[in-house]
Amino acid sequence: MILATGTIRFLCLTVCLAVALSLGGCFAGGLVGGDLPAIAYIVSDEDGAQVWIKQPGDDEASRISSLSADARTPRWSPDQSKIAWISVGNKTELMLYDVGSEGVTALVSNVDAEQPPIWAPGSDRISYVSDEDGEPDIYMVTLEGGQKTRLTFSPERELVGDWSPDGEWLVFTEYGTDGLFLRNPNGVNRIELTSGPDSDPVWSPKGDRIAFLRSADGNRDVYVLRPTNSDNWADDTDEVAVSEDEYDEFSVDWSSDGRRLAFVVRFDDQSEIFSVLVDGSERRQLTQNAEDDLMPVWSAGDDRIAFVSYAYGNAEVLYMNADGTGQMRLTVNDPMDTHPDW
């Protein structure tokens, strides 16, 4: 028997309410936090937005950003020793939290508040966007010594995508110009990778592919790019659509083994999280709620995905098994909890 989509959602909500009555949470059961790594996220209300950290399975969370400024887009360093975020107050600054010392420092000011900090794979450098020299260009700052390097020199505004896993390249996009571009950390050797209406590039953990979004017919689809006959990105490349849909797709994230991509599909009435193998096969719908599920991010072990759900009325951070089972709440707050990073 085939059930209509509306019937399936009704049954899902009915089961969810029954579980909530007995266990006190719509997604309880099936997954225990245990020794999972801590998740950084944003808590925001009318008084501002701050960065918090919480270990799955723990009752307590810790705020690490100042109440005197709004915090945006926290990002763990690859070695899990630090967290960077953008602070918007009297100045817009790139902030750094050290897990060991619990100290907070400002690295640079005059950064673009709308773009997240992007860590280099060695956890020793961060790329960001700033207009301190008159144009909104990409910069890099070292954690030791705070040395800044300007990497792009275009009058157009650039958007940082990601570092290559070997630290040799940054992939980025540029307003007003189609395509994905590469620039090395010395600010030379600009390479044009694609020529389409492309955005949001994310490098695979193995360094052999770049996932990105391509806009076509009013929607964005998930594509994967790789060198055609070598591992040299200056050579010809192949573009493969791994998830073409009549609906809009966004928020792409790689599993750490480079085999699967998680992403969001925006339907007519809500957004849901899916995953797919890098060749476009084994497409799975991981969430199915009457409200939006957004911002998926994989854990380092590939067995968990943190995400944001509006299933409880306001935005909460949840986590689940990689196949979508065992969904549990990390946060239970009246404010909005968003932008998780693992």
Secondary structure by P-SEA (a helix, b strand, c coil): ccccaaaaaaaaaaaaaaaaaacccccccccccccccbbbbbbbcccbbbbbbbcccccbbbbcccccbbbcbbbbcccccbbbbbbbcccccbbbbbccccbbbbccccccccccccccccccbbbbbbcccccbbbbbbbcccbbbbbcccccbbbbbcccccccccccccccccbbbbbbcccccccccccccccccccccccccccccccccccbbbbbbbbbccccccccbbbbbbccccccccccccccccccccccccccccbbbbbbbccccccccccccccccccccccccccccccccccccccbbbbbbcccccccccccccccccccccc
